[in-house]
Amino acid sequence: MKKVSKKQAKELKSLARMPDEKIDLTDAPEMREWRGAVVGKFYRPIKRPVTIRVDADVLAWLKRRGKGYQTRINKLLREAMEGKRARR
C-alpha cells in the first residue's frame, strides 16, 4: 500500500473533521441504480507462486478444459474457502 504524504495526511484530517453536509459531491453524484454494478471489478488479490502435489487424474481433469487450469484450481479453492466461511 502506498504511504500517505504529510500534505495528504493533513488534508485527510481536515476532511474528516468536516461535517457531511459541507462536503461538495457535485462531481460524484449519489448512485441510486446499482443494477449494472460489478462486484470485485478492481479487486486484485496478491498471487504467490507455490508448488503443490495433486493426483494425476485430478490434474488431467483440470487441464482437459484447456488453458487456465491454475486459475480453475484457484477458483475451486476460493469457493471451498468462502463456502466454509459461510457455514460457520
PDB file of N, CA, C and O in Angstrom:
ATOM      1  N   MET A   1       0.846  -1.173   0.000  1.00  0.00           N
ATOM      2  CA  MET A   1       0.000   0.000   0.000  1.00  0.00           C
ATOM      3  C   MET A   1       0.892   1.237   0.000  1.00  0.00           C
ATOM      4  O   MET A   1       1.926   1.276   0.667  1.00  0.00           O
ATOM      5  N   LYS A   2       0.471   2.247  -0.763  1.00  0.00           N
ATOM      6  CA  LYS A   2       1.251   3.482  -0.833  1.00  0.00           C
ATOM      7  C   LYS A   2       1.181   4.232   0.486  1.00  0.00           C
ATOM      8  O   LYS A   2       0.164   4.229   1.179  1.00  0.00           O
ATOM      9  N   LYS A   3       2.288   4.871   0.808  1.00  0.00           N
ATOM     10  CA  LYS A   3       2.337   5.677   2.016  1.00  0.00           C
ATOM     11  C   LYS A   3       1.751   7.066   1.720  1.00  0.00           C
ATOM     12  O   LYS A   3       1.965   7.625   0.645  1.00  0.00           O
ATOM     13  N   VAL A   4       1.023   7.600   2.676  1.00  0.00           N
ATOM     14  CA  VAL A   4       0.395   8.909   2.528  1.00  0.00           C
ATOM     15  C   VAL A   4       1.410   9.988   2.889  1.00  0.00           C
ATOM     16  O   VAL A   4       2.087   9.904   3.914  1.00  0.00           O
ATOM     17  N   SER A   5       1.504  11.008   2.029  1.00  0.00           N
ATOM     18  CA  SER A   5       2.434  12.106   2.309  1.00  0.00           C
ATOM     19  C   SER A   5       1.900  12.963   3.459  1.00  0.00           C
ATOM     20  O   SER A   5       0.730  12.853   3.826  1.00  0.00           O
ATOM     21  N   LYS A   6       2.755  13.811   4.024  1.00  0.00           N
ATOM     22  CA  LYS A   6       2.334  14.691   5.118  1.00  0.00           C
ATOM     23  C   LYS A   6       1.207  15.622   4.668  1.00  0.00           C
ATOM     24  O   LYS A   6       0.259  15.874   5.412  1.00  0.00           O
ATOM     25  N   LYS A   7       1.326  16.127   3.436  1.00  0.00           N
ATOM     26  CA  LYS A   7       0.305  17.023   2.889  1.00  0.00           C
ATOM     27  C   LYS A   7      -1.044  16.281   2.761  1.00  0.00           C
ATOM     28  O   LYS A   7      -2.094  16.816   3.117  1.00  0.00           O
ATOM     29  N   GLN A   8      -0.989  15.048   2.250  1.00  0.00           N
ATOM     30  CA  GLN A   8      -2.212  14.259   2.099  1.00  0.00           C
ATOM     31  C   GLN A   8      -2.824  13.942   3.467  1.00  0.00           C
ATOM     32  O   GLN A   8      -4.042  14.002   3.633  1.00  0.00           O
ATOM     33  N   ALA A   9      -1.981  13.605   4.440  1.00  0.00           N
ATOM     34  CA  ALA A   9      -2.473  13.293   5.787  1.00  0.00           C
ATOM     35  C   ALA A   9      -3.172  14.498   6.393  1.00  0.00           C
ATOM     36  O   ALA A   9      -4.214  14.363   7.033  1.00  0.00           O
ATOM     37  N   LYS A  10      -2.597  15.674   6.189  1.00  0.00           N
ATOM     38  CA  LYS A  10      -3.199  16.906   6.709  1.00  0.00           C
ATOM     39  C   LYS A  10      -4.558  17.152   6.059  1.00  0.00           C
ATOM     40  O   LYS A  10      -5.523  17.511   6.734  1.00  0.00           O
ATOM     41  N   GLU A  11      -4.624  16.955   4.738  1.00  0.00           N
ATOM     42  CA  GLU A  11      -5.881  17.148   4.018  1.00  0.00           C
ATOM     43  C   GLU A  11      -6.934  16.130   4.470  1.00  0.00           C
ATOM     44  O   GLU A  11      -8.102  16.481   4.636  1.00  0.00           O
ATOM     45  N   LEU A  12      -6.531  14.890   4.665  1.00  0.00           N
ATOM     46  CA  LEU A  12      -7.462  13.859   5.127  1.00  0.00           C
ATOM     47  C   LEU A  12      -8.017  14.182   6.519  1.00  0.00           C
ATOM     48  O   LEU A  12      -9.202  13.977   6.783  1.00  0.00           O
ATOM     49  N   LYS A  13      -7.162  14.683   7.393  1.00  0.00           N
ATOM     50  CA  LYS A  13      -7.610  15.057   8.740  1.00  0.00           C
ATOM     51  C   LYS A  13      -8.631  16.189   8.680  1.00  0.00           C
ATOM     52  O   LYS A  13      -9.634  16.169   9.393  1.00  0.00           O
ATOM     53  N   SER A  14      -8.364  17.184   7.817  1.00  0.00           N
ATOM     54  CA  SER A  14      -9.310  18.305   7.712  1.00  0.00           C
ATOM     55  C   SER A  14     -10.637  17.837   7.116  1.00  0.00           C
ATOM     56  O   SER A  14     -11.695  18.317   7.523  1.00  0.00           O
ATOM     57  N   LEU A  15     -10.599  16.920   6.169  1.00  0.00           N
ATOM     58  CA  LEU A  15     -11.825  16.378   5.595  1.00  0.00           C
ATOM     59  C   LEU A  15     -12.606  15.553   6.619  1.00  0.00           C
ATOM     60  O   LEU A  15     -13.837  15.591   6.642  1.00  0.00           O
ATOM     61  N   ALA A  16     -11.899  14.819   7.454  1.00  0.00           N
ATOM     62  CA  ALA A  16     -12.550  14.000   8.484  1.00  0.00           C
ATOM     63  C   ALA A  16     -13.290  14.871   9.494  1.00  0.00           C
ATOM     64  O   ALA A  16     -14.318  14.466  10.035  1.00  0.00           O
ATOM     65  N   ARG A  17     -12.761  16.073   9.745  1.00  0.00           N
ATOM     66  CA  ARG A  17     -13.408  16.994  10.693  1.00  0.00           C
ATOM     67  C   ARG A  17     -14.606  17.713  10.083  1.00  0.00           C
ATOM     68  O   ARG A  17     -15.456  18.234  10.806  1.00  0.00           O
ATOM     69  N   MET A  18     -14.674  17.741   8.749  1.00  0.00           N
ATOM     70  CA  MET A  18     -15.727  18.479   8.047  1.00  0.00           C
ATOM     71  C   MET A  18     -17.070  17.747   8.173  1.00  0.00           C
ATOM     72  O   MET A  18     -17.127  16.531   7.992  1.00  0.00           O
ATOM     73  N   PRO A  19     -18.140  18.473   8.480  1.00  0.00           N
ATOM     74  CA  PRO A  19     -19.469  17.846   8.528  1.00  0.00           C
ATOM     75  C   PRO A  19     -19.887  17.350   7.136  1.00  0.00           C
ATOM     76  O   PRO A  19     -19.538  17.960   6.125  1.00  0.00           O
ATOM     77  N   ASP A  20     -20.631  16.251   7.091  1.00  0.00           N
ATOM     78  CA  ASP A  20     -21.033  15.652   5.815  1.00  0.00           C
ATOM     79  C   ASP A  20     -21.731  16.641   4.891  1.00  0.00           C
ATOM     80  O   ASP A  20     -21.486  16.650   3.685  1.00  0.00           O
ATOM     81  N   GLU A  21     -22.604  17.476   5.458  1.00  0.00           N
ATOM     82  CA  GLU A  21     -23.375  18.397   4.609  1.00  0.00           C
ATOM     83  C   GLU A  21     -22.503  19.475   3.959  1.00  0.00           C
ATOM     84  O   GLU A  21     -22.955  20.137   3.024  1.00  0.00           O
ATOM     85  N   LYS A  22     -21.294  19.663   4.417  1.00  0.00           N
ATOM     86  CA  LYS A  22     -20.381  20.656   3.834  1.00  0.00           C
ATOM     87  C   LYS A  22     -19.533  20.066   2.701  1.00  0.00           C
ATOM     88  O   LYS A  22     -18.848  20.803   1.992  1.00  0.00           O
ATOM     89  N   ILE A  23     -19.577  18.762   2.532  1.00  0.00           N
ATOM     90  CA  ILE A  23     -18.755  18.110   1.501  1.00  0.00           C
ATOM     91  C   ILE A  23     -19.426  18.281   0.140  1.00  0.00           C
ATOM     92  O   ILE A  23     -20.606  17.971  -0.023  1.00  0.00           O
ATOM     93  N   ASP A  24     -18.663  18.776  -0.835  1.00  0.00           N
ATOM     94  CA  ASP A  24     -19.162  19.016  -2.193  1.00  0.00           C
ATOM     95  C   ASP A  24     -19.121  17.708  -2.981  1.00  0.00           C
ATOM     96  O   ASP A  24     -18.046  17.179  -3.263  1.00  0.00           O
ATOM     97  N   LEU A  25     -20.294  17.194  -3.331  1.00  0.00           N
ATOM     98  CA  LEU A  25     -20.387  15.938  -4.073  1.00  0.00           C
ATOM     99  C   LEU A  25     -20.870  16.142  -5.507  1.00  0.00           C
ATOM    100  O   LEU A  25     -21.326  15.190  -6.141  1.00  0.00           O
ATOM    101  N   THR A  26     -20.778  17.366  -6.027  1.00  0.00           N
ATOM    102  CA  THR A  26     -21.286  17.639  -7.375  1.00  0.00           C
ATOM    103  C   THR A  26     -20.565  16.829  -8.441  1.00  0.00           C
ATOM    104  O   THR A  26     -21.162  16.491  -9.463  1.00  0.00           O
ATOM    105  N   ASP A  27     -19.295  16.513  -8.223  1.00  0.00           N
ATOM    106  CA  ASP A  27     -18.556  15.731  -9.214  1.00  0.00           C
ATOM    107  C   ASP A  27     -18.684  14.227  -8.974  1.00  0.00           C
ATOM    108  O   ASP A  27     -18.146  13.436  -9.748  1.00  0.00           O
ATOM    109  N   ALA A  28     -19.385  13.822  -7.920  1.00  0.00           N
ATOM    110  CA  ALA A  28     -19.607  12.413  -7.607  1.00  0.00           C
ATOM    111  C   ALA A  28     -21.038  12.236  -7.119  1.00  0.00           C
ATOM    112  O   ALA A  28     -21.269  12.044  -5.925  1.00  0.00           O
ATOM    113  N   PRO A  29     -21.996  12.298  -8.033  1.00  0.00           N
ATOM    114  CA  PRO A  29     -23.399  12.212  -7.621  1.00  0.00           C
ATOM    115  C   PRO A  29     -23.725  10.851  -7.003  1.00  0.00           C
ATOM    116  O   PRO A  29     -23.084   9.844  -7.305  1.00  0.00           O
ATOM    117  N   GLU A  30     -24.733  10.845  -6.133  1.00  0.00           N
ATOM    118  CA  GLU A  30     -25.159   9.620  -5.472  1.00  0.00           C
ATOM    119  C   GLU A  30     -25.717   8.643  -6.492  1.00  0.00           C
ATOM    120  O   GLU A  30     -26.489   9.025  -7.372  1.00  0.00           O
ATOM    121  N   MET A  31     -25.325   7.383  -6.371  1.00  0.00           N
ATOM    122  CA  MET A  31     -25.831   6.342  -7.263  1.00  0.00           C
ATOM    123  C   MET A  31     -27.054   5.701  -6.626  1.00  0.00           C
ATOM    124  O   MET A  31     -26.992   5.211  -5.498  1.00  0.00           O
ATOM    125  N   ARG A  32     -28.149   5.707  -7.344  1.00  0.00           N
ATOM    126  CA  ARG A  32     -29.369   5.079  -6.830  1.00  0.00           C
ATOM    127  C   ARG A  32     -29.667   3.765  -7.547  1.00  0.00           C
ATOM    128  O   ARG A  32     -30.400   2.925  -7.025  1.00  0.00           O
ATOM    129  N   GLU A  33     -29.107   3.583  -8.730  1.00  0.00           N
ATOM    130  CA  GLU A  33     -29.347   2.378  -9.517  1.00  0.00           C
ATOM    131  C   GLU A  33     -28.045   1.566  -9.610  1.00  0.00           C
ATOM    132  O   GLU A  33     -27.065   2.034 -10.191  1.00  0.00           O
ATOM    133  N   TRP A  34     -28.032   0.366  -9.045  1.00  0.00           N
ATOM    134  CA  TRP A  34     -26.833  -0.461  -8.997  1.00  0.00           C
ATOM    135  C   TRP A  34     -26.971  -1.722  -9.846  1.00  0.00           C
ATOM    136  O   TRP A  34     -26.169  -2.646  -9.703  1.00  0.00           O
ATOM    137  N   ARG A  35     -27.960  -1.779 -10.719  1.00  0.00           N
ATOM    138  CA  ARG A  35     -28.221  -2.995 -11.487  1.00  0.00           C
ATOM    139  C   ARG A  35     -27.027  -3.449 -12.322  1.00  0.00           C
ATOM    140  O   ARG A  35     -26.802  -4.653 -12.446  1.00  0.00           O
ATOM    141  N   GLY A  36     -26.266  -2.543 -12.890  1.00  0.00           N
ATOM    142  CA  GLY A  36     -25.134  -2.913 -13.735  1.00  0.00           C
ATOM    143  C   GLY A  36     -23.810  -3.003 -12.995  1.00  0.00           C
ATOM    144  O   GLY A  36     -22.765  -3.186 -13.619  1.00  0.00           O
ATOM    145  N   ALA A  37     -23.839  -2.877 -11.668  1.00  0.00           N
ATOM    146  CA  ALA A  37     -22.606  -2.875 -10.882  1.00  0.00           C
ATOM    147  C   ALA A  37     -21.933  -4.245 -10.917  1.00  0.00           C
ATOM    148  O   ALA A  37     -22.604  -5.276 -10.974  1.00  0.00           O
ATOM    149  N   VAL A  38     -20.606  -4.243 -10.884  1.00  0.00           N
ATOM    150  CA  VAL A  38     -19.825  -5.470 -10.879  1.00  0.00           C
ATOM    151  C   VAL A  38     -19.055  -5.535  -9.571  1.00  0.00           C
ATOM    152  O   VAL A  38     -18.252  -4.651  -9.272  1.00  0.00           O
ATOM    153  N   VAL A  39     -19.298  -6.576  -8.796  1.00  0.00           N
ATOM    154  CA  VAL A  39     -18.614  -6.746  -7.521  1.00  0.00           C
ATOM    155  C   VAL A  39     -17.187  -7.219  -7.769  1.00  0.00           C
ATOM    156  O   VAL A  39     -16.962  -8.147  -8.546  1.00  0.00           O
ATOM    157  N   GLY A  40     -16.234  -6.585  -7.112  1.00  0.00           N
ATOM    158  CA  GLY A  40     -14.842  -7.006  -7.190  1.00  0.00           C
ATOM    159  C   GLY A  40     -14.141  -6.667  -8.488  1.00  0.00           C
ATOM    160  O   GLY A  40     -13.099  -7.249  -8.792  1.00  0.00           O
ATOM    161  N   LYS A  41     -14.682  -5.744  -9.258  1.00  0.00           N
ATOM    162  CA  LYS A  41     -14.096  -5.410 -10.559  1.00  0.00           C
ATOM    163  C   LYS A  41     -12.643  -4.961 -10.435  1.00  0.00           C
ATOM    164  O   LYS A  41     -11.823  -5.289 -11.293  1.00  0.00           O
ATOM    165  N   PHE A  42     -12.315  -4.223  -9.389  1.00  0.00           N
ATOM    166  CA  PHE A  42     -10.968  -3.693  -9.251  1.00  0.00           C
ATOM    167  C   PHE A  42     -10.156  -4.421  -8.189  1.00  0.00           C
ATOM    168  O   PHE A  42      -9.014  -4.052  -7.916  1.00  0.00           O
ATOM    169  N   TYR A  43     -10.740  -5.450  -7.589  1.00  0.00           N
ATOM    170  CA  TYR A  43     -10.028  -6.222  -6.570  1.00  0.00           C
ATOM    171  C   TYR A  43      -9.063  -7.182  -7.238  1.00  0.00           C
ATOM    172  O   TYR A  43      -9.482  -8.024  -8.033  1.00  0.00           O
ATOM    173  N   ARG A  44      -7.805  -7.075  -6.938  1.00  0.00           N
ATOM    174  CA  ARG A  44      -6.788  -7.962  -7.481  1.00  0.00           C
ATOM    175  C   ARG A  44      -5.964  -8.517  -6.322  1.00  0.00           C
ATOM    176  O   ARG A  44      -5.041  -7.859  -5.842  1.00  0.00           O
ATOM    177  N   PRO A  45      -6.294  -9.721  -5.876  1.00  0.00           N
ATOM    178  CA  PRO A  45      -5.534 -10.284  -4.759  1.00  0.00           C
ATOM    179  C   PRO A  45      -4.089 -10.555  -5.160  1.00  0.00           C
ATOM    180  O   PRO A  45      -3.785 -10.781  -6.331  1.00  0.00           O
ATOM    181  N   ILE A  46      -3.227 -10.529  -4.190  1.00  0.00           N
ATOM    182  CA  ILE A  46      -1.803 -10.810  -4.418  1.00  0.00           C
ATOM    183  C   ILE A  46      -1.659 -12.297  -4.706  1.00  0.00           C
ATOM    184  O   ILE A  46      -2.185 -13.131  -3.970  1.00  0.00           O
ATOM    185  N   LYS A  47      -0.959 -12.622  -5.761  1.00  0.00           N
ATOM    186  CA  LYS A  47      -0.717 -14.019  -6.126  1.00  0.00           C
ATOM    187  C   LYS A  47       0.659 -14.433  -5.615  1.00  0.00           C
ATOM    188  O   LYS A  47       1.615 -13.660  -5.676  1.00  0.00           O
ATOM    189  N   ARG A  48       0.746 -15.655  -5.113  1.00  0.00           N
ATOM    190  CA  ARG A  48       2.015 -16.205  -4.630  1.00  0.00           C
ATOM    191  C   ARG A  48       2.280 -17.519  -5.346  1.00  0.00           C
ATOM    192  O   ARG A  48       1.398 -18.376  -5.410  1.00  0.00           O
ATOM    193  N   PRO A  49       3.473 -17.688  -5.881  1.00  0.00           N
ATOM    194  CA  PRO A  49       3.778 -18.972  -6.524  1.00  0.00           C
ATOM    195  C   PRO A  49       3.970 -20.054  -5.460  1.00  0.00           C
ATOM    196  O   PRO A  49       4.642 -19.838  -4.451  1.00  0.00           O
ATOM    197  N   VAL A  50       3.375 -21.207  -5.703  1.00  0.00           N
ATOM    198  CA  VAL A  50       3.507 -22.341  -4.786  1.00  0.00           C
ATOM    199  C   VAL A  50       3.693 -23.618  -5.596  1.00  0.00           C
ATOM    200  O   VAL A  50       3.387 -23.665  -6.788  1.00  0.00           O
ATOM    201  N   THR A  51       4.189 -24.630  -4.941  1.00  0.00           N
ATOM    202  CA  THR A  51       4.282 -25.955  -5.543  1.00  0.00           C
ATOM    203  C   THR A  51       3.371 -26.870  -4.747  1.00  0.00           C
ATOM    204  O   THR A  51       3.495 -26.976  -3.526  1.00  0.00           O
ATOM    205  N   ILE A  52       2.455 -27.531  -5.441  1.00  0.00           N
ATOM    206  CA  ILE A  52       1.562 -28.480  -4.770  1.00  0.00           C
ATOM    207  C   ILE A  52       1.602 -29.805  -5.512  1.00  0.00           C
ATOM    208  O   ILE A  52       1.950 -29.869  -6.691  1.00  0.00           O
ATOM    209  N   ARG A  53       1.245 -30.844  -4.805  1.00  0.00           N
ATOM    210  CA  ARG A  53       1.155 -32.165  -5.422  1.00  0.00           C
ATOM    211  C   ARG A  53      -0.322 -32.536  -5.490  1.00  0.00           C
ATOM    212  O   ARG A  53      -1.030 -32.540  -4.483  1.00  0.00           O
ATOM    213  N   VAL A  54      -0.765 -32.846  -6.701  1.00  0.00           N
ATOM    214  CA  VAL A  54      -2.144 -33.282  -6.896  1.00  0.00           C
ATOM    215  C   VAL A  54      -2.129 -34.612  -7.638  1.00  0.00           C
ATOM    216  O   VAL A  54      -1.187 -34.924  -8.366  1.00  0.00           O
ATOM    217  N   ASP A  55      -3.164 -35.370  -7.444  1.00  0.00           N
ATOM    218  CA  ASP A  55      -3.268 -36.651  -8.141  1.00  0.00           C
ATOM    219  C   ASP A  55      -3.300 -36.412  -9.644  1.00  0.00           C
ATOM    220  O   ASP A  55      -3.858 -35.422 -10.117  1.00  0.00           O
ATOM    221  N   ALA A  56      -2.692 -37.334 -10.390  1.00  0.00           N
ATOM    222  CA  ALA A  56      -2.578 -37.189 -11.844  1.00  0.00           C
ATOM    223  C   ALA A  56      -3.943 -37.075 -12.510  1.00  0.00           C
ATOM    224  O   ALA A  56      -4.108 -36.297 -13.450  1.00  0.00           O
ATOM    225  N   ASP A  57      -4.925 -37.841 -12.037  1.00  0.00           N
ATOM    226  CA  ASP A  57      -6.246 -37.780 -12.658  1.00  0.00           C
ATOM    227  C   ASP A  57      -6.942 -36.449 -12.383  1.00  0.00           C
ATOM    228  O   ASP A  57      -7.701 -35.957 -13.218  1.00  0.00           O
ATOM    229  N   VAL A  58      -6.684 -35.872 -11.218  1.00  0.00           N
ATOM    230  CA  VAL A  58      -7.257 -34.562 -10.882  1.00  0.00           C
ATOM    231  C   VAL A  58      -6.648 -33.502 -11.792  1.00  0.00           C
ATOM    232  O   VAL A  58      -7.359 -32.651 -12.328  1.00  0.00           O
ATOM    233  N   LEU A  59      -5.337 -33.558 -11.963  1.00  0.00           N
ATOM    234  CA  LEU A  59      -4.663 -32.592 -12.834  1.00  0.00           C
ATOM    235  C   LEU A  59      -5.136 -32.746 -14.279  1.00  0.00           C
ATOM    236  O   LEU A  59      -5.357 -31.751 -14.969  1.00  0.00           O
ATOM    237  N   ALA A  60      -5.290 -33.977 -14.734  1.00  0.00           N
ATOM    238  CA  ALA A  60      -5.776 -34.213 -16.099  1.00  0.00           C
ATOM    239  C   ALA A  60      -7.181 -33.638 -16.269  1.00  0.00           C
ATOM    240  O   ALA A  60      -7.491 -33.048 -17.304  1.00  0.00           O
ATOM    241  N   TRP A  61      -8.025 -33.809 -15.261  1.00  0.00           N
ATOM    242  CA  TRP A  61      -9.389 -33.273 -15.300  1.00  0.00           C
ATOM    243  C   TRP A  61      -9.369 -31.750 -15.406  1.00  0.00           C
ATOM    244  O   TRP A  61     -10.139 -31.167 -16.169  1.00  0.00           O
ATOM    245  N   LEU A  62      -8.476 -31.099 -14.629  1.00  0.00           N
ATOM    246  CA  LEU A  62      -8.367 -29.641 -14.666  1.00  0.00           C
ATOM    247  C   LEU A  62      -7.822 -29.144 -16.002  1.00  0.00           C
ATOM    248  O   LEU A  62      -8.265 -28.115 -16.511  1.00  0.00           O
ATOM    249  N   LYS A  63      -6.870 -29.867 -16.566  1.00  0.00           N
ATOM    250  CA  LYS A  63      -6.244 -29.449 -17.821  1.00  0.00           C
ATOM    251  C   LYS A  63      -7.103 -29.774 -19.043  1.00  0.00           C
ATOM    252  O   LYS A  63      -6.891 -29.204 -20.113  1.00  0.00           O
ATOM    253  N   ARG A  64      -8.063 -30.677 -18.897  1.00  0.00           N
ATOM    254  CA  ARG A  64      -8.888 -31.116 -20.020  1.00  0.00           C
ATOM    255  C   ARG A  64      -9.618 -29.954 -20.684  1.00  0.00           C
ATOM    256  O   ARG A  64      -9.872 -29.985 -21.888  1.00  0.00           O
ATOM    257  N   ARG A  65      -9.953 -28.942 -19.911  1.00  0.00           N
ATOM    258  CA  ARG A  65     -10.693 -27.795 -20.451  1.00  0.00           C
ATOM    259  C   ARG A  65      -9.772 -26.772 -21.118  1.00  0.00           C
ATOM    260  O   ARG A  65     -10.232 -25.709 -21.535  1.00  0.00           O
ATOM    261  N   GLY A  66      -8.488 -27.081 -21.220  1.00  0.00           N
ATOM    262  CA  GLY A  66      -7.566 -26.185 -21.920  1.00  0.00           C
ATOM    263  C   GLY A  66      -6.812 -25.268 -20.973  1.00  0.00           C
ATOM    264  O   GLY A  66      -6.673 -25.538 -19.780  1.00  0.00           O
ATOM    265  N   LYS A  67      -6.330 -24.170 -21.551  1.00  0.00           N
ATOM    266  CA  LYS A  67      -5.541 -23.210 -20.784  1.00  0.00           C
ATOM    267  C   LYS A  67      -6.302 -22.703 -19.568  1.00  0.00           C
ATOM    268  O   LYS A  67      -7.533 -22.658 -19.564  1.00  0.00           O
ATOM    269  N   GLY A  68      -5.556 -22.321 -18.536  1.00  0.00           N
ATOM    270  CA  GLY A  68      -6.180 -21.722 -17.366  1.00  0.00           C
ATOM    271  C   GLY A  68      -6.446 -22.694 -16.235  1.00  0.00           C
ATOM    272  O   GLY A  68      -7.256 -22.406 -15.355  1.00  0.00           O
ATOM    273  N   TYR A  69      -5.780 -23.843 -16.238  1.00  0.00           N
ATOM    274  CA  TYR A  69      -6.049 -24.818 -15.179  1.00  0.00           C
ATOM    275  C   TYR A  69      -5.653 -24.287 -13.803  1.00  0.00           C
ATOM    276  O   TYR A  69      -6.299 -24.623 -12.811  1.00  0.00           O
ATOM    277  N   GLN A  70      -4.609 -23.468 -13.724  1.00  0.00           N
ATOM    278  CA  GLN A  70      -4.214 -22.905 -12.426  1.00  0.00           C
ATOM    279  C   GLN A  70      -5.272 -21.946 -11.912  1.00  0.00           C
ATOM    280  O   GLN A  70      -5.549 -21.901 -10.713  1.00  0.00           O
ATOM    281  N   THR A  71      -5.859 -21.182 -12.817  1.00  0.00           N
ATOM    282  CA  THR A  71      -6.948 -20.283 -12.441  1.00  0.00           C
ATOM    283  C   THR A  71      -8.133 -21.101 -11.933  1.00  0.00           C
ATOM    284  O   THR A  71      -8.783 -20.718 -10.960  1.00  0.00           O
ATOM    285  N   ARG A  72      -8.414 -22.237 -12.596  1.00  0.00           N
ATOM    286  CA  ARG A  72      -9.511 -23.097 -12.138  1.00  0.00           C
ATOM    287  C   ARG A  72      -9.225 -23.672 -10.757  1.00  0.00           C
ATOM    288  O   ARG A  72     -10.127 -23.763  -9.925  1.00  0.00           O
ATOM    289  N   ILE A  73      -7.972 -24.061 -10.506  1.00  0.00           N
ATOM    290  CA  ILE A  73      -7.601 -24.559  -9.171  1.00  0.00           C
ATOM    291  C   ILE A  73      -7.875 -23.473  -8.144  1.00  0.00           C
ATOM    292  O   ILE A  73      -8.473 -23.734  -7.101  1.00  0.00           O
ATOM    293  N   ASN A  74      -7.436 -22.253  -8.439  1.00  0.00           N
ATOM    294  CA  ASN A  74      -7.628 -21.137  -7.507  1.00  0.00           C
ATOM    295  C   ASN A  74      -9.111 -20.883  -7.260  1.00  0.00           C
ATOM    296  O   ASN A  74      -9.524 -20.642  -6.126  1.00  0.00           O
ATOM    297  N   LYS A  75      -9.913 -20.937  -8.328  1.00  0.00           N
ATOM    298  CA  LYS A  75     -11.358 -20.707  -8.196  1.00  0.00           C
ATOM    299  C   LYS A  75     -11.995 -21.772  -7.308  1.00  0.00           C
ATOM    300  O   LYS A  75     -12.806 -21.450  -6.440  1.00  0.00           O
ATOM    301  N   LEU A  76     -11.636 -23.031  -7.517  1.00  0.00           N
ATOM    302  CA  LEU A  76     -12.176 -24.116  -6.699  1.00  0.00           C
ATOM    303  C   LEU A  76     -11.792 -23.951  -5.229  1.00  0.00           C
ATOM    304  O   LEU A  76     -12.614 -24.158  -4.336  1.00  0.00           O
ATOM    305  N   LEU A  77     -10.537 -23.577  -4.990  1.00  0.00           N
ATOM    306  CA  LEU A  77     -10.085 -23.378  -3.615  1.00  0.00           C
ATOM    307  C   LEU A  77     -10.792 -22.192  -2.966  1.00  0.00           C
ATOM    308  O   LEU A  77     -11.173 -22.258  -1.797  1.00  0.00           O
ATOM    309  N   ARG A  78     -10.968 -21.109  -3.721  1.00  0.00           N
ATOM    310  CA  ARG A  78     -11.668 -19.934  -3.181  1.00  0.00           C
ATOM    311  C   ARG A  78     -13.114 -20.271  -2.848  1.00  0.00           C
ATOM    312  O   ARG A  78     -13.618 -19.875  -1.797  1.00  0.00           O
ATOM    313  N   GLU A  79     -13.789 -21.003  -3.741  1.00  0.00           N
ATOM    314  CA  GLU A  79     -15.170 -21.403  -3.478  1.00  0.00           C
ATOM    315  C   GLU A  79     -15.257 -22.258  -2.215  1.00  0.00           C
ATOM    316  O   GLU A  79     -16.172 -22.087  -1.410  1.00  0.00           O
ATOM    317  N   ALA A  80     -14.313 -23.171  -2.043  1.00  0.00           N
ATOM    318  CA  ALA A  80     -14.289 -24.009  -0.840  1.00  0.00           C
ATOM    319  C   ALA A  80     -14.054 -23.149   0.397  1.00  0.00           C
ATOM    320  O   ALA A  80     -14.706 -23.343   1.423  1.00  0.00           O
ATOM    321  N   MET A  81     -13.122 -22.197   0.305  1.00  0.00           N
ATOM    322  CA  MET A  81     -12.811 -21.317   1.430  1.00  0.00           C
ATOM    323  C   MET A  81     -14.029 -20.473   1.799  1.00  0.00           C
ATOM    324  O   MET A  81     -14.392 -20.384   2.972  1.00  0.00           O
ATOM    325  N   GLU A  82     -14.660 -19.856   0.804  1.00  0.00           N
ATOM    326  CA  GLU A  82     -15.802 -18.992   1.080  1.00  0.00           C
ATOM    327  C   GLU A  82     -17.014 -19.793   1.533  1.00  0.00           C
ATOM    328  O   GLU A  82     -17.806 -19.309   2.342  1.00  0.00           O
ATOM    329  N   GLY A  83     -17.168 -20.998   1.028  1.00  0.00           N
ATOM    330  CA  GLY A  83     -18.262 -21.865   1.468  1.00  0.00           C
ATOM    331  C   GLY A  83     -18.105 -22.250   2.927  1.00  0.00           C
ATOM    332  O   GLY A  83     -19.088 -22.315   3.666  1.00  0.00           O
ATOM    333  N   LYS A  84     -16.883 -22.503   3.341  1.00  0.00           N
ATOM    334  CA  LYS A  84     -16.623 -22.863   4.736  1.00  0.00           C
ATOM    335  C   LYS A  84     -16.887 -21.668   5.637  1.00  0.00           C
ATOM    336  O   LYS A  84     -17.426 -21.829   6.732  1.00  0.00           O
ATOM    337  N   ARG A  85     -16.514 -20.465   5.192  1.00  0.00           N
ATOM    338  CA  ARG A  85     -16.773 -19.256   5.968  1.00  0.00           C
ATOM    339  C   ARG A  85     -18.269 -19.067   6.167  1.00  0.00           C
ATOM    340  O   ARG A  85     -18.716 -18.717   7.259  1.00  0.00           O
ATOM    341  N   ALA A  86     -19.040 -19.299   5.112  1.00  0.00           N
ATOM    342  CA  ALA A  86     -20.487 -19.082   5.163  1.00  0.00           C
ATOM    343  C   ALA A  86     -21.150 -20.064   6.134  1.00  0.00           C
ATOM    344  O   ALA A  86     -22.151 -19.726   6.766  1.00  0.00           O
ATOM    345  N   ARG A  87     -20.606 -21.265   6.254  1.00  0.00           N
ATOM    346  CA  ARG A  87     -21.215 -22.277   7.130  1.00  0.00           C
ATOM    347  C   ARG A  87     -20.932 -22.029   8.595  1.00  0.00           C
ATOM    348  O   ARG A  87     -21.642 -22.552   9.454  1.00  0.00           O
ATOM    349  N   ARG A  88     -19.913 -21.243   8.905  1.00  0.00           N
ATOM    350  CA  ARG A  88     -19.546 -21.006  10.311  1.00  0.00           C
ATOM    351  C   ARG A  88     -20.545 -20.192  11.050  1.00  0.00           C
ATOM    352  O   ARG A  88     -20.364 -19.918  12.236  1.00  0.00           O
TER     353      ARG A  88
END
